[in-house]
């Protein structure tokens, strides 16, 4: 072991802005380096870690009092390093047989079955490389030996089978209507709506308006540059839309001092990283193009009502006299996208006789928390067979990673096999029975343990048995049309995430609908996930499909499954182009709830909607029910 002079240790400490209390401390440090096999550089590095972590208050001086604690710190590090080097697997030999408990209760042998030690014989032709002499172990016929290596457990079928006494089967409110939303249709005709139990004469036409694949992407390789570019693109697009809507300039710098009233565009941020935003902690971050990404404090005292959250793109009209605080007088926080282009008399694919679709929507989990029998899914498919909706929309998770058995690793099967046996085969059998009368749309979730945990998320693979092309697989988020009715959906719980980050002020005397306000952010921000930074645990990857989160046109129906209470709302979205306000479009927003809650059943929704002829993006709900499974 090398010997270090106190002078070398002293020089290394001085090079790192530390000083020794006296010469005795230098000798002690040299001895400590020799004892632990550390070079002077390594010793000083360890001291610096100890100094910072323990918050030693010695004014950058190495004292005798701190050295004893430093020695204990090095000893703990040595012990931890030694533990990490130890193998986690123990290799058993014949000497370990002494530890096997041979004193078992007397049990007679079964006829023709010999006792076993549980040790597998050495395969012929293969050598372990360790010469051993094994002696036969005498066993009392009345005392069978406990196997040293228990045989692998066979898959337990009880986990995948429903029992008559299950909590789901004991529920008493099956079929109860928890919420009903009924609004007459303008120009509703009898031929336009299908009643329960009647099959469709003409199949509903399903078309995926937007989907994306993921074969060419590597997940979670997004760079800081990718995130910055995505945020910059949102800012510039919002600024351009605001300039068209208000006929104003939005290129002013957010930090530039000005006595005049100006309009700037920026992103809402919190003044503390990881902190909760409120009206006193709001910063506005400008774009790289116009403001070099600079931030300025945003004063909202003169704004009568607002709803803000981190990552929100807003336009601010106000003054910045000092250049350090922007005093807002008006906040532009919602610029809904324009309606989808459509002609007055033409439905999907030019079909003027397109029927008005009915739709059943259910969001996972699809099985109770005490088993993987998927009883709620079976019950849902039974209801769908009776009602025969035009569209059955199934939203993940299907094999929920939060399920107790999945989370604890007690499932005796591959999760892909659970999905194939309990979900895929059941849905395939349903489609085979009902034929083309019901179209099935499947959307994954980031909570699906058998699928790519990434957002945006690619659709499931197309290896299902679907000869009639009745099943459509969407990405998450996704948009599809059903007989001209445009449906946008994401299984990410964006409502719950927004609810935990939102700061709002309601004008005095005005009514407030928080759920409608939260859902309205999806339309107003033109994004399926406008929150940034994302909620903890959200696998957001902005490099995969930069346009996948954009909401480019108003949908007729917006489906946002959430852990929050189920609801049905009609959102008013006023799109402005060229400074002129168009007639507000009505968007039907539905949270169907979860099909399974704990060990009991949850809810699903049954929707009948109509796409307005001539005004795309306007949904006139006929009847929406939130029903207990």
C-alpha positions in Angstrom: 0.0 0.0 0.0 1.4 3.4 -1.0 2.3 5.9 1.7 1.2 9.5 1.2 3.0 12.5 2.7 0.8 15.0 4.5 2.1 17.6 2.1 0.5 15.9 -0.9 -2.8 15.7 1.0 -2.5 19.3 2.1 -1.9 20.4 -1.5 -4.9 18.5 -2.8 -7.2 20.0 -0.2 -5.9 23.5 -1.0 -6.4 23.0 -4.7 -10.1 22.3 -3.9 -10.5 25.4 -1.7 -10.2 23.6 1.6 -7.7 24.2 4.4 -6.5 22.0 7.2 -6.8 23.1 10.8 -3.2 22.2 11.7 -0.4 19.8 10.9 -1.9 17.0 13.0 -5.0 17.0 10.8 -2.8 16.6 7.8 -1.1 13.6 9.3 -4.5 12.1 10.2 -5.8 12.6 6.7 -2.7 10.9 5.2 -3.2 7.9 7.6 -6.9 7.7 6.7 -6.1 7.7 3.0 -3.6 4.9 3.5 -6.0 2.9 5.7 -8.8 3.1 3.1 -6.6 2.7 0.1 -7.5 6.1 -1.3 -5.3 8.5 -3.3 -5.2 12.1 -2.2 -7.6 13.0 -5.0 -10.1 10.3 -4.0 -9.9 11.3 -0.3 -10.7 15.0 -1.1 -13.6 13.9 -3.4 -15.0 11.8 -0.6 -14.6 14.7 1.9 -16.3 17.1 -0.5 -19.3 14.7 -0.7 -19.4 14.4 3.1 -19.0 18.1 3.5 -21.9 18.9 1.3 -24.3 16.2 2.3 -23.7 16.6 6.0 -23.7 20.4 5.7 -20.6 20.7 7.8 -20.3 24.3 9.1 -16.5 24.7 9.4 -16.0 27.5 6.8 -14.2 25.1 4.4 -11.8 24.0 7.1 -11.0 20.3 7.9 -11.1 20.1 11.7 -10.4 17.3 14.1 -14.0 17.2 15.2 -15.2 16.5 11.7 -12.6 13.9 10.9 -14.1 11.2 13.2 -17.5 11.5 11.5 -15.7 11.5 8.1 -14.0 8.2 9.1 -17.4 6.7 9.9 -18.7 7.9 6.5 -15.9 6.2 4.7 -16.5 3.0 6.7 -20.2 3.0 5.7 -19.2 3.5 2.1 -16.8 0.6 2.2 -19.5 -1.7 3.7 -22.0 -0.7 1.1 -19.5 -1.3 -1.7 -18.7 -4.7 -0.3 -22.3 -5.7 -0.1 -22.8 -4.8 -3.8 -20.0 -7.1 -4.8 -21.6 -10.1 -3.1 -23.4 -12.5 -5.5 -27.2 -12.5 -5.1 -27.5 -16.2 -6.0 -26.4 -19.0 -3.7 -25.0 -22.1 -5.4 -26.0 -25.1 -3.5 -23.8 -28.2 -3.0 -24.1 -31.4 -1.2 -22.9 -29.7 2.0 -26.1 -27.7 2.1 -28.2 -30.8 2.5 -27.4 -30.7 6.2 -29.6 -27.6 6.4 -32.6 -29.5 5.0 -35.2 -30.2 7.7 -35.6 -33.9 7.8 -37.9 -34.0 10.7 -41.3 -34.0 9.0 -44.5 -35.6 10.2 -44.9 -39.2 9.3 -46.8 -39.6 6.0 -47.1 -43.0 4.2 -45.8 -43.3 0.7 -48.1 -43.4 -2.2 -48.1 -46.6 -4.0 -45.3 -46.8 -6.5 -43.9 -43.3 -5.7 -40.4 -43.0 -4.3 -39.3 -40.2 -2.0 -37.2 -37.5 -3.7 -34.7 -35.0 -2.5 -35.9 -32.4 -5.0 -32.4 -32.3 -6.6 -32.2 -32.7 -10.3 -29.7 -35.2 -11.5 -26.7 -34.0 -13.4 -27.6 -34.2 -17.1 -25.6 -36.7 -19.2 -22.7 -35.3 -21.1 -22.6 -32.0 -19.2 -20.1 -31.3 -16.5 -20.2 -28.6 -13.9 -16.5 -28.5 -13.7 -16.5 -29.3 -10.0 -15.7 -32.9 -9.0 -18.1 -34.0 -6.3 -18.9 -37.3 -4.8 -22.6 -37.7 -4.1 -23.7 -40.3 -1.6 -27.2 -41.6 -1.5 -29.4 -40.1 1.2 -31.3 -42.6 3.3 -34.9 -41.6 3.9 -37.4 -43.0 6.2 -40.4 -44.1 4.3 -42.5 -42.4 6.9 -40.7 -39.1 6.7 -40.6 -37.7 3.1 -37.8 -35.1 2.4 -38.8 -31.5 1.8 -37.6 -30.6 -1.7 -34.6 -28.2 -1.6 -35.7 -26.7 -4.9 -39.5 -26.6 -5.1 -41.0 -27.4 -8.5 -42.3 -24.3 -10.4 -45.8 -23.5 -9.5 -48.4 -24.5 -12.1 -50.6 -21.6 -13.4 -53.5 -21.1 -11.1 -56.8 -21.1 -13.0 -58.7 -19.6 -10.1 -57.3 -16.2 -10.8 -58.9 -16.2 -14.3 -62.2 -17.7 -13.2 -65.2 -16.0 -11.7 -66.6 -17.3 -8.5 -70.3 -17.2 -7.6 -69.4 -15.3 -4.4 -67.4 -12.6 -6.1 -68.1 -9.0 -5.2 -68.9 -8.2 -8.8 -71.6 -10.8 -9.0 -73.0 -9.7 -5.6 -73.6 -6.1 -6.8 -77.2 -4.8 -6.6 -77.3 -1.7 -8.8 -76.6 -3.3 -12.2 -78.1 -1.4 -15.1 -79.0 1.6 -13.0 -78.8 4.9 -14.8 -76.5 7.1 -12.8 -76.8 10.2 -15.0 -78.9 11.1 -18.0 -78.4 14.0 -20.4 -81.4 14.5 -22.7 -81.6 17.3 -25.3 -83.9 17.2 -28.3 -82.3 17.1 -31.7 -83.0 19.8 -34.2 -84.5 18.2 -37.2 -84.4 14.7 -35.6 -86.0 12.0 -37.8 -87.1 8.6 -36.9 -84.8 7.1 -39.5 -81.9 9.0 -38.0 -81.6 7.1 -34.7 -81.5 3.5 -33.9 -83.5 2.3 -30.9 -82.2 -0.2 -28.4 -82.3 -3.8 -29.5 -82.7 -3.1 -33.2 -80.0 -4.1 -35.6 -78.7 -1.6 -38.2 -79.8 -2.1 -41.8 -76.7 -0.4 -43.0 -73.4 -0.8 -41.2 -71.8 2.3 -39.7 -68.9 3.6 -41.7 -65.7 4.0 -39.5 -62.7 5.9 -40.7 -59.6 6.6 -38.6 -59.1 10.3 -39.2 -55.6 10.3 -37.6 -53.4 7.4 -36.6 -49.7 6.8 -36.4 -47.4 3.8 -36.2 -44.2 3.5 -34.2 -41.9 1.0 -36.0 -39.2 3.6 -36.8 -39.0 5.2 -33.3 -36.9 4.5 -30.3 -38.8 5.3 -27.1 -37.6 7.7 -24.4 -34.8 9.0 -26.5 -36.3 12.5 -26.7 -33.8 15.3 -26.2 -34.2 18.6 -24.5 -34.0 20.2 -27.9 -37.0 18.1 -29.0 -39.1 19.4 -26.0 -38.0 23.0 -26.6 -38.9 22.7 -30.3 -42.3 21.3 -29.5 -43.1 24.1 -27.0 -41.8 26.7 -29.4 -44.0 25.4 -32.2 -47.0 25.6 -29.9 -46.2 29.2 -29.0 -45.7 30.3 -32.6 -48.9 28.6 -33.8 -50.9 30.1 -30.9 -49.4 33.6 -31.7 -50.3 33.3 -35.3 -53.9 32.2 -34.5 -54.3 35.0 -32.0 -53.0 37.6 -34.5 -55.6 36.4 -37.1 -58.4 36.4 -34.5 -57.7 39.8 -32.9 -56.0 41.5 -35.8 -53.1 42.5 -33.7 -49.3 42.0 -33.5 -48.0 39.3 -31.2 -44.3 39.7 -31.8 -43.5 42.0 -28.8 -40.9 40.8 -26.3 -42.4 39.7 -23.0 -39.6 41.5 -21.0 -39.4 44.7 -23.0 -40.4 47.8 -20.9 -43.3 49.7 -22.4 -45.8 52.3 -21.2 -48.1 51.4 -24.0 -50.5 48.5 -24.0 -49.1 45.6 -26.0 -50.1 42.0 -26.8 -47.6 39.3 -26.1 -47.7 35.5 -26.3 -46.1 33.1 -23.9 -46.3 30.0 -21.8 -47.5 29.9 -18.2 -44.8 28.8 -15.7 -44.4 28.7 -12.0 -41.7 30.8 -10.3 -40.6 27.7 -8.3 -39.6 24.5 -9.9 -42.0 21.8 -8.8 -44.2 24.3 -6.9 -47.9 24.7 -7.1 -49.0 27.6 -9.3 -51.2 30.4 -8.0 -52.0 34.0 -9.0 -48.9 35.3 -7.1 -46.4 32.8 -8.6 -47.1 33.1 -12.3 -44.3 33.7 -14.8 -44.8 34.2 -18.6 -42.1 32.6 -20.8 -41.8 34.1 -24.2 -40.8 32.3 -27.4 -37.3 31.8 -28.6 -38.0 33.7 -31.8 -39.4 36.8 -30.2 -38.2 36.8 -26.6 -35.2 34.5 -26.5 -37.1 32.3 -24.0 -36.9 35.0 -21.3 -39.5 35.0 -18.5 -41.3 37.9 -16.8 -43.6 38.0 -13.7 -47.2 38.1 -14.7 -49.6 40.3 -12.6 -53.2 39.1 -12.9 -54.9 41.4 -10.3 -56.8 43.3 -13.0 -58.1 40.2 -14.8 -61.6 39.4 -13.5 -61.6 35.7 -14.3 -59.0 33.2 -15.5 -58.0 29.6 -15.4 -54.3 28.9 -15.8 -51.9 25.9 -15.4 -48.2 25.2 -16.2 -47.6 24.8 -19.9 -50.7 26.8 -21.0 -50.1 29.0 -24.0 -51.8 32.4 -23.6 -51.9 35.8 -25.1 -51.6 38.7 -22.7 -52.7 42.3 -23.3 -51.2 44.7 -20.8 -48.3 47.0 -19.8 -44.8 46.3 -18.6 -43.5 49.7 -17.3 -40.4 48.4 -15.6 -39.6 45.4 -17.8 -39.8 43.1 -14.8 -43.6 42.7 -14.3 -46.2 42.5 -17.0 -49.5 43.8 -15.6 -52.3 42.1 -17.6 -55.6 43.7 -18.4 -56.8 40.9 -20.6 -56.0 37.2 -21.0 -56.5 35.2 -24.2 -56.4 31.6 -23.0 -58.6 29.8 -25.5 -58.4 29.7 -29.3 -60.4 26.6 -30.4 -59.5 25.1 -33.7 -61.7 25.7 -36.7 -64.5 23.1 -37.5 -63.6 20.2 -39.8 -64.4 21.0 -43.4 -67.7 19.4 -44.6 -70.4 20.1 -47.1 -73.9 20.8 -46.2 -75.5 17.7 -47.8 -72.7 15.1 -47.8 -71.9 12.7 -45.1 -68.8 10.5 -44.8 -67.3 9.5 -48.1 -70.0 11.5 -49.9 -72.9 9.3 -48.6 -75.9 11.6 -48.2 -77.9 8.8 -46.5 -75.4 8.3 -43.7 -77.2 7.2 -40.6 -76.8 9.0 -37.2 -74.7 6.6 -35.1 -75.3 5.4 -31.5 -72.2 4.7 -29.5 -71.4 2.7 -26.3 -68.2 3.9 -24.5 -66.4 2.0 -21.8 -63.0 2.7 -20.2 -60.8 0.1 -18.4 -60.0 -1.5 -16.1 -62.2 -4.3 -17.5 -61.8 -6.7 -14.6 -62.3 -6.5 -10.9 -59.4 -6.0 -8.5 -59.6 -9.4 -6.9 -59.3 -11.5 -10.0 -58.5 -11.5 -13.7 -61.8 -13.1 -14.8 -62.9 -10.0 -16.7 -66.5 -10.2 -15.6 -67.2 -6.5 -16.3 -66.0 -6.9 -19.9 -68.3 -10.0 -20.3 -71.2 -8.1 -18.9 -70.5 -5.1 -21.2 -70.4 -7.3 -24.3 -73.7 -8.9 -23.2 -75.3 -5.4 -22.9 -73.9 -4.5 -26.3 -75.4 -7.6 -27.9 -78.8 -6.5 -26.5 -78.5 -2.8 -27.4 -76.7 -3.2 -30.7 -75.0 0.2 -30.8 -73.4 1.3 -34.1 -70.1 1.8 -32.4 -68.6 0.1 -29.3 -65.6 2.2 -28.1 -63.3 0.3 -25.8 -60.7 2.4 -24.0 -57.7 0.9 -22.1 -56.2 -0.1 -19.8 -57.0 -3.7 -20.7 -54.3 -5.4 -18.6 -53.9 -2.6 -16.0 -50.4 -2.2 -14.5 -52.1 -0.9 -11.4 -54.1 -4.1 -10.9 -53.0 -5.7 -7.6 -52.0 -9.0 -9.1 -50.1 -7.4 -11.9 -48.4 -4.9 -9.6 -47.4 -7.6 -7.1 -46.2 -10.1 -9.8 -48.6 -12.9 -8.8 -50.0 -13.5 -12.3 -49.0 -17.1 -13.4 -49.1 -16.2 -17.1 -47.5 -13.8 -19.5 -49.4 -10.5 -19.6 -49.6 -10.8 -23.4 -51.4 -14.1 -22.9 -53.8 -12.6 -20.4 -54.7 -9.9 -23.0 -55.1 -12.5 -25.8 -57.2 -14.9 -23.8 -59.3 -12.6 -21.7 -59.8 -9.6 -24.0 -59.0 -10.4 -27.6 -60.9 -13.7 -27.8 -63.9 -12.3 -26.0 -64.1 -9.3 -28.4 -63.5 -11.5 -31.4 -66.3 -13.8 -30.3 -68.6 -10.8 -29.9 -67.8 -9.5 -33.4 -68.4 -12.9 -34.9 -71.8 -13.1 -33.2 -73.1 -9.6 -34.0 -71.6 -9.3 -37.4 -71.3 -6.0 -39.2 -74.0 -4.4 -37.2 -71.6 -3.2 -34.5 -68.2 -1.6 -35.2 -65.6 -1.9 -32.5 -62.9 0.8 -31.9 -60.0 -0.1 -29.5 -57.7 2.5 -28.0 -54.7 1.6 -25.7 -53.6 3.2 -22.5 -50.2 3.9 -21.0 -51.4 1.8 -18.1 -51.5 -1.3 -20.3 -48.8 -3.5 -19.0 -48.5 -5.5 -22.2 -48.2 -2.5 -24.5 -45.7 0.4 -25.1 -45.8 2.7 -22.1 -45.3 5.9 -24.0 -47.4 8.9 -24.8 -48.3 9.6 -27.6 -49.0 5.8 -27.9 -49.2 3.7 -31.0 -52.2 1.4 -31.6 -52.4 -2.2 -30.8 -51.1 -4.7 -33.4 -53.5 -5.9 -36.0 -53.1 -9.6 -35.4 -56.8 -10.1 -34.4 -59.1 -12.5 -36.2 -61.3 -9.9 -37.9 -62.4 -11.2 -41.4 -65.3 -8.7 -41.5 -63.0 -5.7 -40.7 -65.3 -4.8 -37.8 -62.5 -3.7 -35.5 -60.5 -0.4 -35.7 -57.4 0.1 -33.7 -56.6 3.7 -32.8 -53.5 5.4 -31.4 -53.7 7.3 -28.1 -54.8 10.0 -28.7 -56.8 9.3 -31.7 -59.6 10.7 -33.9 -62.1 8.8 -36.0 -65.3 9.5 -37.8 -68.5 7.4 -37.6 -70.9 8.2 -40.4 -69.5 11.7 -40.5 -69.5 12.3 -36.7 -66.0 13.2 -35.6 -64.9 11.6 -32.3 -61.7 12.6 -30.6 -60.4 10.5 -27.7 -57.4 10.0 -25.4 -57.1 7.6 -22.5 -54.5 9.7 -20.7 -56.2 11.1 -17.6 -55.6 14.7 -18.6 -58.6 16.0 -16.6 -57.2 14.6 -13.4 -53.8 16.0 -14.2 -55.2 19.5 -15.0 -57.4 19.5 -11.9 -54.3 19.1 -9.6 -52.4 22.0 -11.3 -55.1 24.5 -12.2 -55.4 27.9 -10.6 -58.6 29.7 -11.3 -60.5 32.9 -10.5 -64.3 33.1 -11.1 -65.9 36.5 -11.7 -68.2 37.7 -8.9 -71.7 36.4 -9.4 -70.8 34.1 -12.3 -71.6 30.4 -12.3 -68.6 28.0 -12.4 -68.5 24.5 -13.9 -65.1 23.2 -13.1 -65.3 20.0 -15.2 -66.5 21.9 -18.2 -63.7 24.4 -17.7 -61.0 21.7 -17.5 -62.3 19.9 -20.6 -62.5 23.2 -22.4 -58.7 23.6 -22.1 -58.3 20.7 -24.5 -60.2 22.6 -27.2 -58.9 26.1 -26.3 -55.3 24.9 -26.3 -55.7 22.8 -29.4 -53.8 20.0 -27.6 -54.8 16.6 -26.1 -52.2 17.2 -23.4 -51.5 20.9 -22.9 -49.9 20.5 -19.4 -46.1 21.0 -19.2 -44.1 19.8 -17.3 -46.3 16.6 -17.4 -47.7 15.1 -14.3 -45.4 12.8 -12.3 -45.3 9.4 -14.0 -46.5 10.5 -17.4 -44.3 9.0 -20.1 -44.5 12.0 -22.4 -42.2 11.8 -25.4 -42.4 14.8 -27.6 -39.9 13.4 -30.2 -42.1 10.5 -31.3 -44.9 12.1 -33.2 -44.8 15.9 -32.9 -48.2 16.4 -34.4 -49.9 13.5 -32.6 -51.0 15.7 -29.6 -52.4 18.5 -31.8 -56.2 19.0 -32.1 -56.4 20.4 -35.6 -60.2 20.7 -35.9 -63.1 20.6 -33.6 -64.6 17.2 -32.9 -68.3 16.5 -32.6 -67.7 14.2 -29.6 -64.7 14.5 -27.1 -64.2 11.4 -25.0 -62.0 11.9 -21.9 -62.1 8.9 -19.5 -60.9 9.9 -16.1 -60.8 8.7 -12.5 -62.9 11.8 -11.7 -66.6 11.5 -11.4 -68.4 10.6 -14.7 -70.1 13.5 -16.5 -71.6 14.8 -19.7 -71.0 18.4 -20.8 -71.7 20.4 -23.9 -68.7 22.7 -24.5 -69.2 25.9 -26.5 -66.2 26.5 -28.8 -66.1 29.8 -30.6 -63.6 29.9 -33.4 -62.4 33.3 -34.7 -60.8 33.7 -38.0 -59.8 37.1 -39.5 -61.2 38.9 -36.5 -64.8 37.7 -37.1 -66.6 35.5 -34.7 -68.3 32.5 -36.1 -71.3 30.8 -34.6 -70.2 28.9 -31.5 -69.9 25.2 -32.1 -71.2 22.7 -29.6 -68.9 19.8 -28.6 -70.2 16.9 -26.6 -67.7 15.9 -23.9 -68.2 12.7 -22.0 -66.3 11.0 -19.2 -67.8 7.5 -19.0 -66.0 6.7 -15.8 -64.3 3.3 -15.2 -66.0 0.0 -16.0 -64.5 -1.5 -12.9 -63.9 0.1 -9.6 -62.2 -2.0 -7.0 -63.9 -5.4 -6.6 -67.2 -4.1 -7.9 -68.6 -2.6 -11.1 -68.3 0.9 -12.4 -70.0 2.8 -15.2 -70.1 3.1 -19.0 -71.9 5.6 -21.3 -74.4 5.2 -24.1 -74.4 8.1 -26.6 -76.6 9.0 -29.4 -75.3 12.0 -31.3 -75.9 13.9 -34.6 -73.4 15.8 -36.7 -74.9 19.0 -37.8 -75.3 19.3 -41.6 -73.4 22.3 -42.8 -71.7 23.2 -39.6 -69.0 20.7 -38.8 -67.8 20.5 -35.3 -71.3 21.0 -33.8 -72.8 18.1 -31.9 -76.4 18.1 -30.9 -76.7 15.4 -28.2 -79.9 13.4 -28.4 -79.5 11.3 -25.3 -76.5 10.4 -23.2 -76.7 8.0 -20.3 -74.1 7.0 -17.7 -75.1 3.5 -16.7 -73.9 1.1 -14.0 -72.5 -2.1 -15.4 
